[in-house]
Amino acid sequence: MIEFIGEFVKSQVVNSLPYLLLLISAVLTGWGVLGLLEYFFPSVVLGLQNEKFPAGLQFLHFFSILVTGAIFIVGYFTRWRHTPFATVVMYAVLATLCFIETVDFEAFGGGPTRFIPMVLEYIAYLGFSAYLLRSSTMRHHFWSGSEMAERGAKSGESGLKQALDRI
């Protein structure tokens, strides 16, 4: 009975992760739009701009956030097969920007504790990336049945290698 409950909970969590990613992507898209709105129209004050960041970094920050969210949302609903890879690339862009903002411009308040949010952000990116690239739920969503059968027919190759071969 306990095994059944454990498997049920696990399946419910795994099945709800795509919706969590959609929610996070919607928040990122909204945050990026609002940040760019405030960037281009300084009279609109939403408190999203960081005065420690140079203007170019502010733009890259919000533009990258917007693109990351939009890629996943559009890719998810259109079942664009490159969505997992494009999203992971954008996570890498966001991680790089986070590093620059944290180290060079003392984001998250400065001091040694500023690295804690950065590390938590990196852990989230790694977890979401692994899920996007390795989960059967995401593979089934982004590849049609015939593509999945074709991929399964190739024995001895990893799923990642097969996916990269298709690009």
Phi and psi in degrees as a GROMACS rama.xvg file:
@    title "Ramachandran Plot"
@    xaxis  label "Phi"
@    yaxis  label "Psi"
@TYPE xy
-64.9166  -39.1905  ILE-2
-61.9525  -41.8689  GLU-3
-60.369  -45.2135  PHE-4
-63.1923  -43.0883  ILE-5
-61.2903  -44.2996  GLY-6
-66.3545  -38.338  GLU-7
-63.2664  -47.2703  PHE-8
-62.7858  -44.4883  VAL-9
-59.3554  -45.1922  LYS-10
-66.0681  -35.8628  SER-11
-66.973  -40.2614  GLN-12
-65.367  -47.5766  VAL-13
-62.2823  -41.5921  VAL-14
-71.0785  -21.5264  ASN-15
-92.742  -10.7338  SER-16
-60.3695  -38.8283  LEU-17
-58.8383  -37.0591  PRO-18
-70.8781  -34.6268  TYR-19
-64.2765  -43.629  LEU-20
-63.0089  -38.3309  LEU-21
-64.031  -42.6876  LEU-22
-63.0324  -47.2554  LEU-23
-61.0825  -41.4202  ILE-24
-65.5733  -36.5017  SER-25
-66.0062  -40.748  ALA-26
-64.441  -43.7719  VAL-27
-60.6147  -43.9496  LEU-28
-61.9433  -46.7809  THR-29
-62.2603  -42.151  GLY-30
-63.6948  -42.1374  TRP-31
-64.2132  -43.0483  GLY-32
-62.205  -47.7705  VAL-33
-64.7833  -39.3127  LEU-34
-63.9288  -41.4359  GLY-35
-69.8288  -35.9605  LEU-36
-59.4777  -47.3525  LEU-37
-67.3312  -34.6785  GLU-38
-65.071  -48.5953  TYR-39
-79.5196  -23.8595  PHE-40
-125.315  84.873  PHE-41
-58.4635  -19.6015  PRO-42
-70.2786  -20.6527  SER-43
-84.6148  109.884  VAL-44
-109.134  109.18  VAL-45
-113.375  -6.82892  LEU-46
78.416  19.8314  GLY-47
-90.6722  -22.9812  LEU-48
-76.1665  144.298  GLN-49
-107.391  115.802  ASN-50
-64.3554  -15.7191  GLU-51
-78.7943  -18.3586  LYS-52
-88.6087  138.028  PHE-53
-65.4801  158.753  PRO-54
-56.464  -41.9417  ALA-55
-63.2101  -38.7407  GLY-56
-68.3417  -39.4467  LEU-57
-57.7438  -46.2192  GLN-58
-62.3269  -50.0211  PHE-59
-59.049  -38.8022  LEU-60
-58.0087  -56.2871  HIS-61
-74.6527  -34.6047  PHE-62
-64.8419  -43.1211  PHE-63
-65.3983  -38.8235  SER-64
-62.7507  -46.3353  ILE-65
-60.4434  -48.2608  LEU-66
-63.9875  -40.5541  VAL-67
-58.9715  -49.7561  THR-68
-64.2671  -44.0094  GLY-69
-65.6461  -39.8361  ALA-70
-58.9696  -47.0108  ILE-71
-68.0522  -43.1525  PHE-72
-62.5556  -52.3941  ILE-73
-64.2131  -44.4086  VAL-74
-63.4807  -37.7555  GLY-75
-64.6767  -48.4072  TYR-76
-75.0939  -24.7147  PHE-77
-94.4109  -4.894  THR-78
57.3466  37.39  ARG-79
-64.2824  121.207  TRP-80
-66.8905  -17.4933  ARG-81
-90.7851  1.02704  HIS-82
-54.3201  -48.7216  THR-83
-58.5387  -42.4739  PRO-84
-70.658  -42.2938  PHE-85
-63.6236  -39.1307  ALA-86
-66.6503  -41.9787  THR-87
-63.9055  -39.331  VAL-88
-60.8202  -42.7725  VAL-89
-67.9808  -33.6772  MET-90
-61.065  -38.8039  TYR-91
-64.879  -38.8877  ALA-92
-62.4398  -46.9822  VAL-93
-63.7285  -38.1526  LEU-94
-64.6071  -39.6128  ALA-95
-65.0402  -46.0432  THR-96
-61.1876  -40.4569  LEU-97
-61.162  -42.4868  CYS-98
-61.1108  -47.899  PHE-99
-62.1116  -45.5785  ILE-100
-65.2137  -37.1725  GLU-101
-76.1372  -45.6277  THR-102
-78.9524  -48.9177  VAL-103
-85.3692  -29.1229  ASP-104
-123.693  14.2073  PHE-105
49.9903  48.9764  GLU-106
-63.9447  164.572  ALA-107
62.54  31.0643  PHE-108
88.3407  -1.55085  GLY-109
73.6827  -177.924  GLY-110
74.279  173.165  GLY-111
-66.5165  -23.7545  PRO-112
-74.4065  -10.3318  THR-113
-66.1522  -18.7491  ARG-114
-78.9165  -18.8425  PHE-115
-62.8291  -51.1995  ILE-116
-61.6302  -34.2938  PRO-117
-63.7149  -45.6566  MET-118
-64.5127  -41.1027  VAL-119
-62.9291  -39.1798  LEU-120
-62.9249  -43.4711  GLU-121
-63.16  -40.3892  TYR-122
-62.5266  -41.8423  ILE-123
-62.2569  -45.4447  ALA-124
-60.2529  -43.263  TYR-125
-65.1324  -43.65  LEU-126
-63.816  -46.8728  GLY-127
-64.9627  -38.6942  PHE-128
-63.4142  -45.2456  SER-129
-60.7417  -42.3882  ALA-130
-63.9984  -44.7167  TYR-131
-62.6262  -38.3954  LEU-132
-90.6396  -23.9342  LEU-133
-114.718  -18.3073  ARG-134
-78.259  142.313  SER-135
-67.2718  -29.2583  SER-136
-60.4975  -47.078  THR-137
-70.4727  -38.9111  MET-138
-61.5755  -43.8001  ARG-139
-66.7341  -33.4957  HIS-140
-70.8966  -43.1941  HIS-141
-92.72  -8.86694  PHE-142
-123.557  134.815  TRP-143
-69.2459  169.563  SER-144
-57.6367  -41.791  GLY-145
-67.3488  -37.4374  SER-146
-67.3206  -38.5147  GLU-147
-64.362  -41.991  MET-148
-63.8521  -41.3008  ALA-149
-62.7157  -43.1812  GLU-150
-65.398  -39.8012  ARG-151
-68.9461  -25.829  GLY-152
-70.8479  -24.8074  ALA-153
-80.1077  104.272  LYS-154
-88.5255  149.856  SER-155
85.1635  -5.07063  GLY-156
-107.944  143.466  GLU-157
-72.3264  155.056  SER-158
-59.7314  -37.8917  GLY-159
-65.623  -44.0604  LEU-160
-62.7847  -42.1311  LYS-161
-61.9557  -42.9004  GLN-162
-65.4942  -42.0789  ALA-163
-65.5782  -34.3093  LEU-164
-63.2619  -28.9974  ASP-165
-78.3316  -17.8438  ARG-166
